Amino acid sequence: MRYGFGRFLKIRGAYGAGWSPDGRRVTFITSITGVPQAWEVPEGGGWPEQLTFHEERVGRAEYPPVGERLLYSMDTGGNERMQLFLLDRRTGIERNLTRRPDAIHQFGAFSPEGERIAYTATRRNGTDFDVYVQRLPDGEPEVVWETEGYHEVAGWAPDGSFLLVLRHRSNMDGDLYRLDLRSGQAVLLTPHEGEARFLSPRITPDGRSIFLATDRDGDFLRLGRLDPSTLEISYLTPDDHDVESVELSRDGRYLVAARNVEGYSDLLLFSGEGRRMPDPQVPEGVFGGFAFSPDSRRLAFTLTGPDRNPDIWLLELPDGEPRRLTRSTTAGIPRDTFRRPRLVRYPTFDGRKIPAFLYEPERERPPVIVDVHGGPEAQERPDFNPVTQYFVHRGYAVFAPNVRGSTGYGKAYTHLDDVRRRMDSVKDLAYAARWLRGNGYERIAVMGGSYGGFMVLAALTEYPDLWSAGVDIVGIANLVTFLENTGSYRRALREAEYGSLERDREFLRSISPIHKAGRIKAPLMVIHGKNDPRVPVGEAEQIVERVRANGGAVEYLLYEDEGHGLAKLKNRLDAYPKIAAFLDEHLGP
């Protein structure tokens, strides 16, 4: 049976698990209503209950250690200026804690007694993320660290005396600080030369150790234990695969980590002292979002896979069987309709082998969509993508490469596209198209969002004869105007990857697709959200205007109530069938 795009877009998922203080309920986020909202379900399973009822997306929701109050974040129209709200579960009354719609607020942690929260926000100048502490339910924000740059609160010490704060200089470089709440002194815990990441720091109950993932001393993110007194890190995993998430139970009994192996996740279990324990057996897929129950006996997490839409799972530790807690609908589509990809490696211009996931329909010689991920410091994973599954169901092949610059394959691989080597990653796309042609795929489209949208436009302008069509979703057309107009807090982070306006302006101009739009031969579709703070809508307007002026074929979809991507079901139901019709017209179904 052939299912329409609308059915695939109504497939749901659940993610972002958290526990009620009594351990009897699990919170999660799902878009059952068409917009992500907070829900909860009994830990033993049963009918879920909706907790928030808004027209805007809820980004995160969790209970404090005690009480019947739920804290959640929400923005407006996709503008990413998150505000923090407090819901009283007994009365249903909601309170806006931050009340600064012009500023971004990023929740960090609850105090051990649950009466205060710590977060970072751009309240002072719209750019720098200072650290705040606020008493619940009606206290005022108190600045505890006024600083420069992009920061996030990563943890609150069990004795309440200090915060762990991460500073991000770029997506590939940062530091971890100990912020003393009595003196206000911030102490650097991770001195290093060159670039290094420090992710998911977790403080042991005695405060004497911090577990984290870092690539400071190697090519991959490893699980390590930091001694705050000596600043030394001892490692618990080898330097061969990225450890991408870490969680420690509240009592320090168990430590878990997820390791990224060719895009799939491995679950590692340790004692709270760092001793390796037998790893639990979890269905194959991609998982994370770990949350321990208050008694430390159960682990909640999100599990997804190419043929498995996201759901919350529970695992009894140390050796229980995993069970699915939420049962998100597949919109009536049988699970055996969904296809699993095969991992391939294709040769590129310098002899490297580029990893890619190839989803193949049953028909022979189908048209193929090269789907390029954003980032660029990101990775195509074998998780559930209803758009991919629809196109494969319709008879397209989908080829999802991890070109140079992608994460998941070591720090050196991630830096292969930095600044002056930017176009080497575009060349990897050209070699993907040539490899596909050599394997019988003649009709090839390129599609991507955000930085993936830049890759679409760059591929169409640098290698115009290879592509039958292109779909650019919230993409960058002009690297100079992008850096000039992106959110002020993001500019320094992005310049570390792309190059700076001060030093590299002429180079950035030379590689920007907007100045080569006359080379585009393939029909183009451009999709953007008007409120996009990351890639402003002017990027879409520039390329559409230029292609039309050159007599090229371009379709443009603008959504007034969206930001960086399409979050609302009504807009997805409008946009994606139009993408399908566009590709059918130019590639043939």
Secondary structure as GFF3:
##gff-version 3
##sequence-region A 1 589
A	DSSP	alpha_helix	5	9	.	.	.	ID=ss1
A	DSSP	beta_strand	14	19	.	.	.	ID=ss2
A	DSSP	beta_strand	25	30	.	.	.	ID=ss3
A	DSSP	beta_strand	37	42	.	.	.	ID=ss4
A	DSSP	beta_strand	49	50	.	.	.	ID=ss5
A	DSSP	beta_strand	58	62	.	.	.	ID=ss6
A	DSSP	beta_strand	69	74	.	.	.	ID=ss7
A	DSSP	beta_strand	83	88	.	.	.	ID=ss8
A	DSSP	beta_strand	94	96	.	.	.	ID=ss9
A	DSSP	beta_strand	105	110	.	.	.	ID=ss10
A	DSSP	beta_strand	116	121	.	.	.	ID=ss11
A	DSSP	beta_strand	130	135	.	.	.	ID=ss12
A	DSSP	beta_strand	142	145	.	.	.	ID=ss13
A	DSSP	beta_strand	150	156	.	.	.	ID=ss14
A	DSSP	beta_strand	162	170	.	.	.	ID=ss15
A	DSSP	beta_strand	173	180	.	.	.	ID=ss16
A	DSSP	beta_strand	186	188	.	.	.	ID=ss17
A	DSSP	beta_strand	198	203	.	.	.	ID=ss18
A	DSSP	beta_strand	210	214	.	.	.	ID=ss19
A	DSSP	beta_strand	222	226	.	.	.	ID=ss20
A	DSSP	beta_strand	233	235	.	.	.	ID=ss21
A	DSSP	beta_strand	242	248	.	.	.	ID=ss22
A	DSSP	beta_strand	254	261	.	.	.	ID=ss23
A	DSSP	beta_strand	264	271	.	.	.	ID=ss24
A	DSSP	beta_strand	276	277	.	.	.	ID=ss25
A	DSSP	beta_strand	286	292	.	.	.	ID=ss26
A	DSSP	beta_strand	298	305	.	.	.	ID=ss27
A	DSSP	beta_strand	308	316	.	.	.	ID=ss28
A	DSSP	beta_strand	323	324	.	.	.	ID=ss29
A	DSSP	three_ten_helix	335	337	.	.	.	ID=ss30
A	DSSP	beta_strand	342	347	.	.	.	ID=ss31
A	DSSP	beta_strand	353	359	.	.	.	ID=ss32
A	DSSP	beta_strand	368	372	.	.	.	ID=ss33
A	DSSP	alpha_helix	386	394	.	.	.	ID=ss34
A	DSSP	beta_strand	397	401	.	.	.	ID=ss35
A	DSSP	alpha_helix	411	414	.	.	.	ID=ss36
A	DSSP	three_ten_helix	415	417	.	.	.	ID=ss37
A	DSSP	three_ten_helix	419	421	.	.	.	ID=ss38
A	DSSP	alpha_helix	422	438	.	.	.	ID=ss39
A	DSSP	beta_strand	444	449	.	.	.	ID=ss40
A	DSSP	alpha_helix	451	462	.	.	.	ID=ss41
A	DSSP	three_ten_helix	464	466	.	.	.	ID=ss42
A	DSSP	beta_strand	469	473	.	.	.	ID=ss43
A	DSSP	alpha_helix	479	485	.	.	.	ID=ss44
A	DSSP	alpha_helix	488	498	.	.	.	ID=ss45
A	DSSP	alpha_helix	501	511	.	.	.	ID=ss46
A	DSSP	three_ten_helix	513	519	.	.	.	ID=ss47
A	DSSP	beta_strand	524	529	.	.	.	ID=ss48
A	DSSP	alpha_helix	538	549	.	.	.	ID=ss49
A	DSSP	beta_strand	554	559	.	.	.	ID=ss50
A	DSSP	alpha_helix	569	587	.	.	.	ID=ss51
###
